[in-house]
Amino acid sequence: MENFKETSPRKNSATAFLDYKPAELRTCKTWIIVYYARNPITNQMERFRNRVPSLKNIRERKEYGKKIVFELNEKLKSGWLPFYEISDIKEFKTISYCIDLYLEHLEKDFTSNEKRYDTLRSYKSVIKKFYAYLLEKEAKTKLILEIKKDMIVRYLDYLFYVKENKAVTYNNNLILLGIFFKWCVERGYLKNNPAEGVLKKKKQPKIRQILDDEVKRKLREYGEDNITFYTTCMLTYYCYIRTTELTKIKVQDVKLYDGYIVLHGNNTKNKKDETVTIPNELVELLAMHLQKANNQDYLFSYDNFAPGPKQLTSKKVTDKWNYFRIKKNVANIYQFYSLKDTGITDLLNSGVSAIKVRDQARHYDLKITEGYTARNKTCDETVRNSKFNF
């Protein structure tokens, strides 16, 4: 069966409010099925023709033609348009085609070490949730070029107001969707990025809080019977190492005698080789942790956080922290990353310069480091007891 397409005559302008004009069988010299569909690029109705093959029995040929008409009209009613099957025009690529190819490229970037696993997981999660939303709420939208700014706003509003996600989730989805649409523009599937111009939500204060003295006491107490996990916590508190990075450190990366830990670029967020200092307060605990370790072992392994050959997962770290919280009746505002926040705050308050703390925390901007020191709500005892005068 052949397809033919031509621009519709002016008389069909009365159907401009429709996306299609139903198919009908025309039994002339050449039996054809004719229907019209709106071109999503030009917004004009275009005529399509399907030839009905010759059959010896005219009745059978007519029944066959009617069957094709019925199937075409069912597809058109469901939102299908013939443009979805024109594969040689980039602008007519379906959303599913673009997403599948994008995810395939992400996987290859991860395999070639261009992207970290956590990055891959985040990108895939955002795109898959967006596509699931489209299938449920915007079912008639099939082509990538049909996605407009207002649709992005509707989706983000859905996340924020219906699903009650926080501003940080709203903004992260906006950023990652913008990256996907930029990828589409670069490959000619879109002319413009529909996420451009969508405003971010105002950043909300972090839910997590720094650990107070009582929570610190509970963690030390818990650590007496869970020393390997406690060591994991202390490396986060003293060295500000991200959870994903913790799971990838090898024993050979710990230069205990020289007082630093090497973080390799293929494991860090900014893809650069970096070092963090081991404070003297941590040395004894870390030395005990390394007593029976082999150089090729992971510093924290799947074997209950002890050094070993099987790599730990980020989820196991947070799961263990949540178990500690529940067991010791610690509020959920104290999250695993509160250890990092607390360590930065305590080091700043100890009198170490913000620049030194910035370097230890591997912040690219001093403002990020200074953001960890909250403004006083009452009297600041350090200022109160200071010895300066005019």
C-alpha positions as CSV (number, residue, x, y, z in Angstrom):
1,M,0.0,0.0,0.0
2,E,1.4,3.4,-1.0
3,N,1.1,6.7,0.8
4,F,0.7,10.0,-1.1
5,K,0.6,13.5,0.5
6,E,-0.3,16.9,-0.8
7,T,-1.4,20.3,0.6
8,S,-5.2,20.5,1.1
9,P,-7.3,22.9,-1.0
10,R,-8.7,26.1,0.5
11,K,-12.2,24.5,0.9
12,N,-11.0,22.4,3.8
13,S,-10.3,25.5,5.9
14,A,-13.7,24.8,7.7
15,T,-12.0,21.9,9.4
16,A,-9.2,24.0,10.8
17,F,-10.3,23.3,14.4
18,L,-9.6,19.6,13.9
19,D,-6.3,17.7,13.7
20,Y,-7.7,15.5,11.0
21,K,-10.5,14.8,8.5
22,P,-11.7,11.2,8.6
23,A,-10.7,8.7,6.0
24,E,-13.1,7.7,3.2
25,L,-13.0,5.1,0.4
26,R,-13.2,6.4,-3.1
27,T,-13.9,3.9,-5.8
28,C,-12.9,5.6,-9.0
29,K,-10.5,4.3,-11.7
30,T,-7.8,4.0,-9.0
31,W,-9.3,2.9,-5.7
32,I,-8.0,5.1,-2.9
33,I,-8.6,6.0,0.7
34,V,-8.4,9.8,1.3
35,Y,-7.9,11.6,4.6
36,Y,-6.5,14.9,5.9
37,A,-4.2,15.6,8.8
38,R,-2.8,18.7,10.3
39,N,1.0,19.2,9.8
40,P,2.3,20.1,13.3
41,I,5.1,22.3,11.7
42,T,3.1,24.3,9.2
43,N,-0.3,24.0,11.1
44,Q,-1.9,23.3,7.7
45,M,-4.2,20.4,6.8
46,E,-2.5,18.0,4.3
47,R,-4.1,15.4,2.2
48,F,-3.1,11.7,2.4
49,R,-4.0,8.9,0.0
50,N,-3.6,5.2,0.5
51,R,-4.1,3.0,-2.6
52,V,-6.3,-0.1,-2.2
53,P,-4.7,-3.1,-4.0
54,S,-6.6,-4.8,-6.8
55,L,-8.5,-8.0,-6.0
56,K,-10.4,-10.3,-8.4
57,N,-13.5,-10.1,-6.3
58,I,-14.9,-6.5,-6.1
59,R,-16.9,-7.2,-3.0
60,E,-13.8,-8.4,-1.2
61,R,-11.8,-5.4,-2.4
62,K,-14.5,-3.1,-1.0
63,E,-14.6,-4.9,2.3
64,Y,-10.8,-4.7,2.4
65,G,-11.0,-1.0,1.7
66,K,-13.6,-0.4,4.4
67,K,-11.4,-2.3,6.9
68,I,-8.5,0.0,6.1
69,V,-10.8,3.1,6.5
70,F,-12.0,1.8,9.9
71,E,-8.4,1.1,11.2
72,L,-7.2,4.5,10.0
73,N,-10.1,6.4,11.6
74,E,-9.5,4.5,14.9
75,K,-5.9,5.5,14.9
76,L,-6.7,9.1,14.0
77,K,-9.3,9.3,16.8
78,S,-6.7,8.0,19.3
79,G,-4.4,10.9,18.4
80,W,-2.2,9.3,15.8
81,L,-1.1,11.4,12.9
82,P,0.7,10.1,9.7
83,F,3.6,12.5,10.4
84,Y,4.6,10.3,13.3
85,E,5.8,7.7,10.9
86,I,7.8,10.0,8.6
87,S,11.3,8.9,9.8
88,D,13.4,10.9,7.4
89,I,12.4,14.3,8.7
90,K,14.1,15.2,11.9
91,E,11.3,17.6,13.1
92,F,8.9,14.7,12.9
93,K,10.7,12.5,15.4
94,T,8.5,11.1,18.1
95,I,9.1,11.9,21.8
96,S,9.7,8.2,22.5
97,Y,12.3,8.1,19.7
98,C,14.2,11.1,21.1
99,I,14.1,9.8,24.7
100,D,15.2,6.3,23.8
101,L,18.2,7.7,21.8
102,Y,19.0,10.2,24.6
103,L,19.1,7.4,27.2
104,E,21.2,5.3,24.9
105,H,23.7,8.1,24.6
106,L,23.7,8.6,28.4
107,E,24.5,4.9,28.9
108,K,27.4,5.2,26.5
109,D,28.7,8.4,28.3
110,F,28.6,6.4,31.5
111,T,30.4,3.4,30.0
112,S,33.1,5.7,28.6
113,N,33.4,7.4,32.0
114,E,32.0,10.7,30.7
115,K,29.3,10.7,33.4
116,R,29.1,9.3,36.9
117,Y,26.6,6.7,37.9
118,D,24.7,9.1,40.1
119,T,24.5,11.6,37.2
120,L,23.2,8.8,34.9
121,R,20.6,7.8,37.5
122,S,19.4,11.3,38.0
123,Y,19.1,12.1,34.3
124,K,17.3,8.9,33.5
125,S,14.9,9.3,36.4
126,V,13.9,12.8,35.4
127,I,13.3,11.9,31.8
128,K,11.4,8.8,32.5
129,K,9.1,10.5,35.0
130,F,8.4,13.3,32.5
131,Y,7.6,10.8,29.7
132,A,5.2,8.9,32.1
133,Y,3.5,12.2,32.8
134,L,3.1,12.9,29.1
135,L,1.6,9.5,28.5
136,E,-0.9,10.1,31.3
137,K,-1.7,13.8,31.0
138,E,-0.7,14.8,27.5
139,A,-1.5,11.6,25.6
140,K,-2.2,13.4,22.3
141,T,1.4,14.8,22.2
142,K,3.5,12.5,20.2
143,L,6.1,14.5,18.3
144,I,9.1,16.2,20.1
145,L,8.3,19.4,18.3
146,E,4.8,19.5,19.9
147,I,6.4,20.1,23.4
148,K,6.1,23.8,24.2
149,K,7.0,26.0,27.1
150,D,3.5,25.9,28.6
151,M,3.7,22.1,28.7
152,I,6.9,22.2,30.7
153,V,5.3,24.7,33.1
154,R,2.3,22.4,33.5
155,Y,4.5,19.4,34.3
156,L,6.6,21.4,36.9
157,D,3.4,22.7,38.5
158,Y,2.2,19.1,38.7
159,L,5.4,18.2,40.5
160,F,5.2,21.1,42.9
161,Y,1.5,21.5,43.6
162,V,0.0,18.1,43.0
163,K,2.9,15.8,44.0
164,E,4.0,18.3,46.6
165,N,7.7,18.1,45.7
166,K,10.0,20.8,47.1
167,A,11.5,23.7,45.2
168,V,14.8,21.9,44.9
169,T,13.1,19.0,43.0
170,Y,11.2,21.5,40.8
171,N,14.5,23.3,39.9
172,N,16.4,20.0,39.4
173,N,13.8,18.8,37.0
174,L,13.8,22.1,35.1
175,I,17.6,22.0,34.7
176,L,17.7,18.3,33.6
177,L,14.8,18.7,31.2
178,G,16.6,21.8,29.8
179,I,19.7,19.6,29.2
180,F,17.6,17.0,27.3
181,F,15.9,19.6,25.1
182,K,19.2,21.3,24.4
183,W,20.4,17.9,23.2
184,C,17.4,17.7,20.9
185,V,18.1,21.1,19.5
186,E,21.8,20.2,18.8
187,R,20.6,17.2,16.8
188,G,18.0,19.1,14.8
189,Y,14.9,17.5,16.5
190,L,13.8,20.9,17.9
191,K,14.4,24.4,16.7
192,N,14.2,25.9,20.2
193,N,14.6,24.7,23.8
194,P,11.1,24.8,25.3
195,A,12.5,24.9,28.9
196,E,14.3,28.2,28.2
197,G,12.6,31.1,30.1
198,V,10.9,29.0,32.7
199,L,11.7,30.5,36.0
200,K,13.2,28.5,38.9
201,K,11.4,28.4,42.3
202,K,13.0,30.4,45.1
203,K,15.4,28.2,46.9
204,Q,14.1,27.0,50.3
205,P,16.2,26.6,53.4
206,K,17.7,23.1,53.8
207,I,15.5,20.7,55.9
208,R,18.5,19.0,57.4
209,Q,20.2,20.6,60.4
210,I,23.6,20.4,61.9
211,L,23.9,17.8,64.7
212,D,23.4,19.1,68.2
213,D,25.4,17.8,71.2
214,E,22.7,15.2,72.0
215,V,22.7,13.7,68.6
216,K,26.5,13.6,68.6
217,R,26.4,11.7,71.9
218,K,23.9,9.2,70.5
219,L,26.1,8.6,67.4
220,R,29.2,8.1,69.5
221,E,27.2,5.6,71.6
222,Y,25.9,3.8,68.6
223,G,29.4,3.7,67.1
224,E,30.8,1.7,70.1
225,D,29.0,-1.4,68.6
226,N,29.2,-0.2,65.0
227,I,32.8,1.0,64.7
228,T,33.1,0.6,60.9
229,F,30.0,2.6,60.2
230,Y,31.0,5.2,62.8
231,T,34.3,5.5,60.9
232,T,32.3,6.1,57.7
233,C,30.4,8.9,59.5
234,M,33.6,10.5,60.9
235,L,35.2,10.6,57.4
236,T,32.2,12.5,56.3
237,Y,32.3,14.8,59.3
238,Y,36.1,15.6,59.2
239,C,36.8,15.3,55.4
240,Y,33.4,16.3,53.9
241,I,33.6,13.5,51.4
242,R,30.4,12.9,49.4
243,T,28.5,9.6,49.8
244,T,29.2,8.4,46.3
245,E,32.9,9.2,46.7
246,L,33.0,7.3,50.0
247,T,31.9,4.1,48.2
248,K,34.8,4.4,45.7
249,I,37.8,5.1,47.8
250,K,40.4,2.3,47.8
251,V,42.7,1.6,50.8
252,Q,45.7,2.6,48.7
253,D,44.2,6.1,48.3
254,V,44.5,6.8,52.0
255,K,48.0,8.2,52.7
256,L,47.7,8.0,56.5
257,Y,51.3,8.8,57.3
258,D,51.3,11.9,55.0
259,G,47.9,13.0,56.3
260,Y,45.7,13.1,53.2
261,I,43.3,11.0,51.0
262,V,43.4,11.0,47.2
263,L,40.1,11.4,45.4
264,H,40.4,10.4,41.7
265,G,38.8,12.4,39.0
266,N,36.7,9.6,37.7
267,N,35.0,9.4,41.1
268,T,34.6,13.1,41.9
269,K,31.7,15.5,41.0
270,N,33.9,17.9,39.0
271,K,35.9,15.1,37.4
272,K,39.2,16.4,38.8
273,D,41.8,14.6,41.0
274,E,41.6,16.1,44.5
275,T,43.0,15.6,48.0
276,V,41.5,16.1,51.4
277,T,43.4,16.5,54.6
278,I,43.0,13.9,57.4
279,P,42.7,15.9,60.7
280,N,44.8,14.5,63.6
281,E,41.5,13.7,65.5
282,L,40.6,11.1,62.8
283,V,44.0,9.4,62.4
284,E,43.7,6.9,65.3
285,L,40.2,5.8,64.2
286,L,41.2,5.5,60.6
287,A,44.4,3.6,61.5
288,M,42.4,1.0,63.5
289,H,40.0,0.7,60.5
290,L,42.9,-0.1,58.2
291,Q,44.6,-2.7,60.3
292,K,43.7,-5.8,58.3
293,A,43.1,-4.1,54.9
294,N,44.7,-4.8,51.6
295,N,45.7,-2.0,49.2
296,Q,43.2,-3.1,46.6
297,D,40.3,-3.2,49.0
298,Y,37.6,-0.6,49.1
299,L,38.0,1.5,52.2
300,F,34.3,0.9,53.0
301,S,32.9,-2.3,51.5
302,Y,29.6,-4.1,51.4
303,D,30.9,-6.2,54.3
304,N,29.4,-4.1,57.0
305,F,31.5,-1.0,56.0
306,A,34.8,-2.8,56.7
307,P,37.6,-2.7,54.1
308,G,36.9,-5.4,51.5
309,P,36.7,-6.3,47.8
310,K,33.0,-5.7,47.2
311,Q,32.0,-2.0,46.6
312,L,29.6,-0.4,49.0
313,T,26.5,1.4,47.6
314,S,25.3,4.9,48.6
315,K,21.9,3.5,49.4
316,K,23.4,1.2,52.0
317,V,25.0,4.2,53.7
318,T,21.8,6.1,54.0
319,D,19.8,3.0,55.0
320,K,22.2,2.4,57.8
321,W,22.0,6.1,58.9
322,N,18.2,5.8,58.9
323,Y,18.4,2.7,61.0
324,F,20.6,4.5,63.5
325,R,18.1,7.4,63.6
326,I,15.1,5.1,64.3
327,K,17.0,3.1,66.9
328,K,18.2,6.1,68.8
329,N,15.1,8.2,68.3
330,V,16.8,10.9,66.2
331,A,14.6,13.3,64.2
332,N,14.7,13.0,60.4
333,I,15.9,16.6,60.1
334,Y,19.3,15.0,61.0
335,Q,20.3,13.4,57.7
336,F,23.5,11.7,56.8
337,Y,24.7,14.8,55.0
338,S,24.2,16.7,58.3
339,L,27.5,15.2,59.3
340,K,29.2,17.2,56.5
341,D,27.3,20.4,57.4
342,T,28.2,19.9,61.0
343,G,31.9,19.3,60.3
344,I,32.1,22.5,58.1
345,T,30.3,24.5,60.7
346,D,32.4,23.2,63.6
347,L,35.6,23.9,61.7
348,L,34.6,27.4,60.9
349,N,33.6,28.1,64.5
350,S,36.9,26.7,65.7
351,G,38.7,29.7,64.1
352,V,40.1,28.1,60.9
353,S,39.8,30.6,58.1
354,A,37.0,30.2,55.6
355,I,39.4,29.8,52.8
356,K,41.0,26.8,54.4
357,V,37.6,25.3,55.1
358,R,36.6,26.0,51.5
359,D,39.6,24.0,50.2
360,Q,38.9,21.1,52.6
361,A,35.2,21.0,51.5
362,R,36.2,21.5,47.8
363,H,33.8,24.3,47.3
364,Y,34.4,26.3,44.1
365,D,33.1,29.5,45.8
366,L,33.8,30.9,49.3
367,K,30.1,32.0,49.5
368,I,29.1,28.3,49.5
369,T,31.4,27.7,52.5
370,E,30.2,30.8,54.3
371,G,26.6,29.7,53.8
372,Y,27.2,27.0,56.5
373,T,27.5,29.6,59.3
374,A,24.0,30.6,60.3
375,R,23.4,34.2,61.6
376,N,23.0,34.4,65.3
377,K,19.5,34.8,66.7
378,T,20.6,35.9,70.1
379,C,23.9,36.9,71.7
380,D,27.2,35.7,70.0
381,E,29.5,34.8,72.9
382,T,32.6,35.1,70.8
383,V,31.9,38.7,69.9
384,R,30.6,39.4,73.4
385,N,33.9,38.3,75.1
386,S,36.2,39.7,72.4
387,K,39.0,42.1,73.6
388,F,38.9,44.8,70.9
389,N,38.1,48.5,71.6
390,F,38.4,51.9,69.9
